[in-house]
Amino acid sequence: MGSFPPFRFLSMLGLILLATTTDAHSYSGADYYKDSCPQATTIVTDMVNNFLKANKNLAGGFLRLHFHDCFVRGCDASVLLNSPTNTAEKDARPNAGSLRGFHEIDQIKAALEAECPGIVSCADILALAARDATVKVGGHSWSLDLGRKDGKVSIASEADVKLPSPFSTYDELVQNFGDVGFTQEEMVILSGGHTIGRSSCGAVQPRLYNFNGVAGLTDPSIDPSLAKQLKKKCPENESGSTLAMDSTKNTFDHLYFKAVLNNKGLFQSDANLLTNPVGKELVTRYSKAGSSFSSDFAAAMTKMSNIQWATDGEVRRVCSIINQ
């Protein structure tokens, strides 16, 4: 067997080293902070648990922050960045005034900076907070690789296009989720995140009044008793109340799917899960106590947490500001 010339061997070795050091996940893993910040995950878990003791509804807020982060430019904490001109992701229509948890994420970051400055990324904090909050309200845990970097770009118009809408059709949901690598089955599973959290009236009023531009029409797919309740909470042309996404808004369970199956899903996009045979079959399956929903959701969240990590990122010292 012949030997490689020295220069050729060195060139091949260089290529191998380059490949391993430029891969965004090369040095990632659940124990990424084992040596550099061994208390990192414990600090996040403890603080999330304390926040939820004071306000369980933050569980949905943390989950939504991570979801809305990962769907735009990947899981890079770009959703946390401020813009002096109000043109960052947090200023986009799906996010402005409705995303919650920014202040709490800042507090977690401050605690981590005090423990180990410049080590733990804001993107990893979002991923950990979403998981820990879901577990705290009854969901399954999921495996998380750590070692994400924080992105340096945040554009509202990208969030407007890439984030699913509460008014989306089934096909539009499949497209939105498919754009970031999810199957339609995973789209239905992740829609189950609506089992925790809350909404504003603005997301449901188009179903209640002048539906599809028809004067006086209410969405015929919504249960009449639910429509009556919602109209009391959300008068036409008024901001109205905060709405629970399902009857156990602070508990991660199967009742979201049971509500959807009974035409009591809050959003148009929820109701539209029943307009496709695959969607309807999954909603029916997950509506039953003891289904695999929680474990399937956990598996889908592991996949979500790995969407397109930033390859040219940093570890922000403050989550809302790029390092100077």
C-alpha positions in Angstrom: 0.0 0.0 0.0 1.5 3.3 -1.1 2.0 6.3 1.2 0.8 9.9 0.7 3.3 12.6 -0.1 3.8 14.8 3.0 2.2 17.8 1.4 -0.8 15.9 0.3 -1.3 14.3 3.8 -1.1 17.7 5.4 -3.6 19.2 3.0 -6.0 16.4 3.7 -5.5 16.8 7.5 -6.2 20.5 7.1 -9.4 19.9 5.3 -10.5 17.5 8.0 -9.8 20.0 10.7 -11.5 22.8 8.8 -14.6 20.6 8.3 -14.8 19.8 12.0 -14.3 23.4 13.2 -16.7 25.1 10.8 -19.7 22.8 11.5 -22.1 24.8 13.7 -22.7 21.8 15.8 -19.2 20.5 16.1 -18.7 21.4 19.7 -22.3 21.2 20.8 -23.9 18.8 23.3 -26.0 18.6 26.4 -22.9 19.0 28.5 -21.5 21.9 26.5 -21.2 24.1 29.6 -19.9 21.3 31.9 -16.4 22.9 32.2 -17.0 26.5 31.3 -20.2 27.1 33.3 -21.2 24.0 35.2 -24.2 25.7 37.0 -25.7 27.1 33.8 -28.6 24.7 33.3 -29.4 24.6 37.1 -29.5 28.4 37.2 -31.9 28.5 34.2 -34.2 25.7 35.6 -34.3 27.3 39.1 -35.1 30.7 37.8 -37.8 29.5 35.4 -39.4 27.5 38.2 -39.5 30.6 40.4 -41.0 32.7 37.6 -43.7 30.1 37.1 -44.5 30.0 40.8 -45.4 33.6 40.5 -47.1 33.4 37.1 -47.8 30.0 35.5 -49.0 31.7 32.4 -45.3 32.5 31.5 -44.9 28.9 30.5 -46.7 29.6 27.2 -44.7 32.8 26.9 -41.4 31.1 27.1 -42.5 28.3 24.7 -43.7 30.9 22.2 -40.5 33.0 22.4 -38.4 30.0 21.5 -40.7 28.9 18.7 -40.9 32.4 17.2 -37.1 32.7 17.5 -36.3 29.4 15.7 -38.7 29.9 12.8 -36.9 33.1 11.7 -33.2 32.8 11.0 -33.0 29.7 13.2 -32.5 29.4 16.9 -30.2 32.4 17.3 -32.0 34.7 19.8 -32.7 37.3 17.0 -36.2 37.6 18.4 -34.7 39.3 21.5 -32.8 42.1 19.7 -34.0 45.7 20.0 -34.2 48.1 17.1 -34.1 51.9 17.4 -36.4 52.1 14.4 -38.8 49.3 15.6 -37.9 47.1 12.7 -36.6 44.0 14.5 -38.4 40.6 14.8 -40.0 41.6 18.1 -41.7 44.5 16.2 -43.3 42.3 13.6 -47.1 41.9 13.4 -47.1 38.4 14.9 -44.9 39.5 17.8 -45.5 43.1 18.7 -47.3 43.5 22.0 -47.9 39.7 22.3 -44.6 38.1 23.0 -43.8 37.8 26.7 -40.9 36.8 28.8 -38.3 39.3 27.6 -37.8 40.7 31.1 -37.4 37.3 32.7 -34.9 36.2 30.0 -32.9 39.3 30.8 -32.9 38.3 34.5 -31.7 34.8 33.7 -29.0 36.2 31.4 -27.8 38.6 34.2 -27.5 35.8 36.6 -25.5 33.7 34.2 -23.2 36.7 33.4 -22.6 37.0 37.1 -21.7 33.3 37.4 -19.7 32.9 34.2 -19.4 36.1 32.0 -19.6 35.7 28.3 -20.2 32.0 28.2 -23.9 31.1 27.9 -25.7 32.4 24.8 -29.1 34.0 24.8 -30.2 31.4 22.2 -29.4 28.6 24.7 -31.3 30.4 27.4 -34.4 30.5 25.2 -34.1 26.8 24.4 -33.7 25.8 28.0 -36.4 28.1 29.3 -39.0 26.8 26.9 -38.2 23.2 27.9 -38.0 23.8 31.6 -41.3 25.8 31.6 -43.1 23.1 29.6 -41.9 20.4 32.1 -43.0 22.6 35.0 -46.6 22.7 33.8 -46.8 19.0 33.0 -45.1 18.3 29.7 -42.4 15.8 28.9 -38.8 16.9 28.9 -36.7 16.8 25.7 -33.1 16.4 24.9 -31.2 19.6 24.1 -27.8 20.1 22.5 -26.3 23.4 23.8 -23.7 25.6 22.3 -25.8 27.9 20.1 -24.5 31.3 19.2 -26.5 34.6 19.1 -27.2 36.1 15.7 -26.5 39.7 14.8 -29.5 40.4 12.4 -33.2 40.8 13.2 -35.7 41.9 10.6 -39.4 42.4 11.2 -40.4 41.7 7.6 -38.8 38.2 7.8 -40.9 37.4 10.8 -44.1 38.6 9.1 -43.5 36.1 6.3 -42.1 33.1 8.1 -44.2 32.9 11.2 -47.5 31.0 10.9 -50.7 33.1 11.4 -53.7 32.3 13.5 -55.7 32.7 10.3 -53.6 30.3 8.3 -55.2 27.5 6.2 -54.0 24.0 6.6 -51.9 24.2 3.4 -50.4 27.4 4.6 -49.4 25.8 7.9 -47.9 22.9 6.1 -45.9 25.3 4.0 -44.7 27.4 6.9 -43.6 24.4 8.9 -42.2 22.7 5.9 -40.0 25.7 5.2 -38.0 24.9 8.4 -38.0 21.1 7.9 -41.1 19.9 9.6 -43.6 17.3 8.2 -47.3 18.0 8.3 -47.6 15.5 11.2 -45.1 17.5 13.2 -47.0 20.7 12.3 -50.1 19.2 13.9 -48.1 18.0 16.9 -46.5 21.4 17.5 -49.9 23.1 17.1 -50.6 21.4 20.4 -48.4 24.0 22.0 -51.6 26.0 22.2 -52.5 23.8 25.2 -50.7 26.5 27.3 -50.8 30.2 26.9 -53.1 33.0 26.0 -54.2 35.3 23.2 -55.6 38.7 22.5 -59.1 39.2 21.0 -57.6 40.5 17.8 -56.6 37.0 16.8 -60.2 35.7 17.0 -62.5 38.7 16.2 -62.3 38.1 12.4 -64.0 34.7 13.2 -66.7 36.3 15.2 -67.7 39.3 13.1 -68.2 39.7 9.4 -66.4 36.5 8.7 -64.7 36.4 5.3 -66.1 39.8 4.6 -69.7 38.8 4.9 -71.7 41.3 7.1 -72.9 39.8 10.3 -71.5 36.3 9.6 -69.7 34.3 12.3 -67.3 31.5 11.3 -69.7 28.5 10.8 -66.9 26.1 12.0 -66.9 27.5 15.5 -69.1 26.0 18.2 -72.0 28.4 18.7 -71.7 28.3 22.5 -68.0 29.2 22.3 -68.8 32.0 19.8 -71.3 33.4 22.2 -68.8 33.4 25.1 -66.0 34.9 22.9 -68.3 37.8 21.7 -68.9 38.7 25.3 -65.2 38.9 26.0 -64.3 40.4 22.6 -66.9 43.0 21.6 -66.7 44.1 18.0 -64.2 46.9 17.3 -62.9 46.8 20.9 -59.6 45.4 22.3 -61.5 43.1 24.7 -60.0 40.6 27.2 -57.1 38.2 27.3 -58.3 34.7 26.2 -57.1 31.3 27.4 -56.1 29.0 24.5 -57.8 26.1 26.1 -59.7 25.2 29.3 -56.6 24.3 31.2 -54.4 27.1 29.9 -51.6 26.6 32.4 -51.4 22.8 32.2 -49.8 20.9 29.4 -52.3 18.2 28.4 -54.4 16.8 25.6 -57.5 19.1 26.1 -56.4 21.5 23.3 -57.0 18.7 20.8 -60.3 17.7 22.4 -61.4 21.3 22.0 -60.4 21.4 18.4 -62.2 18.2 17.6 -65.3 19.7 19.2 -65.1 22.8 17.1 -63.9 24.8 20.1 -60.4 25.7 18.9 -59.7 29.4 19.5 -58.0 30.2 16.2 -59.0 29.8 12.6 -55.7 27.8 12.2 -56.8 25.4 15.0 -60.2 24.8 13.2 -58.4 24.3 9.9 -56.5 21.2 11.3 -59.8 19.4 10.8 -60.0 20.3 7.1 -57.4 17.7 6.1 -57.7 14.0 6.6 -54.2 13.7 8.1 -54.8 16.6 10.4 -58.2 15.3 11.5 -56.8 11.9 12.2 -54.0 13.3 14.4 -56.3 15.7 16.2 -58.6 12.7 17.0 -55.8 10.5 18.2 -54.2 13.2 20.4 -57.6 14.2 21.9 -57.7 11.1 23.9 -56.2 10.8 27.4 -53.1 8.7 27.4 -52.1 9.4 23.8 -48.5 9.9 22.8 -49.0 13.6 22.3 -46.6 14.8 25.1 -43.8 12.5 24.0 -44.3 13.3 20.4 -44.3 17.0 21.1 -41.0 16.6 23.0 -39.4 14.9 20.0 -40.6 17.6 17.7 -39.3 20.3 20.1 -35.8 18.6 20.0 -36.0 19.0 16.2 -37.1 22.6 16.5 -34.3 23.5 18.8 -31.8 22.4 16.1 -33.1 24.6 13.3 -30.2 26.4 11.6 -27.8 27.5 14.3 -26.0 30.7 13.7 -22.6 30.1 12.1 -21.4 33.7 12.4 -22.7 34.5 15.9 -21.5 35.6 19.3 -22.5 35.3 23.0 -24.3 38.5 23.7 -23.5 40.2 27.1 -27.1 41.6 27.0 -29.7 39.7 25.1 -31.3 42.7 23.5 -28.1 44.3 22.2 -25.4 43.1 19.8 -21.9 43.2 21.5 -19.9 46.4 20.7 
